[in-house]
């Protein structure tokens, strides 16, 4: 199956909107957004309260994920983990606890405010095995076959080149490595009026890929999908976001895939 991505969205405008929105997520998490944030969301998605208690509260305040997948990732002590679109660091810090002092977590994010906040919280919390890097999920600046696990939460839908994201995830993973993620997908194709709207892309809707195509893109990158589950407990907040979600079957899923 040939996988295509919408060409009509202005990628420069998209990047600008995404950076602006997630700078606000980092700096003013109490603001109004299309999506939920914070600890109540994390717990409803499946994050254990006792695990959240072990990381800085400010990382949880800016949590804007769409699902829970760390149980699928099954991180083992000593492993190296890459977090694509690490945001303010919630998943990276929890991964750091799982891999322990002999392991390493690499957070990658294009938004400076998110990286700065995550780095500050990691230092303050004594997470010496975590580092946060500037870059794009379509071109992670890491060596081939250098990590055991790639994780991502609600970010790949923001990319205008999802097949490349999955290809790069496969590149950095060792043979048998695991891709564990949560993301937004759709049941039916989105019309141009949605896919050309950079604001709806930044809200995690306009860039959502049809689920069948999303899964096909993962498999085309050399992965075998082992498990997929839906997160009906995830919801959008604004009328425009809810309307698009209800019309086109926009939903949250998490999955586990293994590199061949």
Steps between C-alpha positions, in 0.01 A plus 500: 500500500632844411492738793455871431480807720306819436704749299256789537581598857759778523781323685664825609175626647437161657838499675444854622154417638618181668799672663281785623236268642745273679699794632176601671453143621841519667474852639128539580347153542202657677395668172221405263580237236313272259615204709521397865819512701636413841484233765129424481541420130811289560328291766187454288715378210658235722809649664540364853474770770794350689717531188395861444590576861864417418545773238481882525144632512577771244567233236156357567335843486615539138418143400301510175519134399216304344552152642706270719746251352786449746358160598523402132858630479603271791822695553775292658785619724800621300314569174533817293172672416425774246193715568378667178338831589590481868322821603541592865632154576236289674552187290877551484526524877283193556711314244810609690365343816434177311840473334687602814849645545659262250257609228450821308207705371533740207221755470458671161287810447498797261349744753764680707268581790410133538862387492604766749224407742566127470875547547450720806258254660732206430789681669290601797366148536843336480428316175860466382417241233276733294603757240284718275604586146393751235375351176218364292336161527543460123879519544611388849871583544599157631698208362360199318402207724582698816184457712285213625171690528338793321203664671270787402181648639257703288770645276531304175159629386661846492752393236431565132722201411396211721657226283837667549445513876441125507795434269728702729367319806593173330844637411597589857359181649706187543366179340210382711459848646160626610287790384238589760282803447168671547357719227191644335357325192172513309243247384433688174715736288506865597388755238725778369324754719642321803837380368583848365424664834826546691312583821316167492831325425653661808196385698584135410209464257584639155803276456339181626545214254237240421573205729545243224751725323675577828549133575607433141765774527641335813515162330657651186783630721585144599296447815266222605208640698436285804228683689256789446248639747269799508475768768134606507570691820693762299292798388535841336369812672396763246191480280703514177729218611213286631302560181782383276561205727140384493461551124813314390549252783807669646624283786800415716682169473815350644702224340808284521705407193822301472781573254566199283 
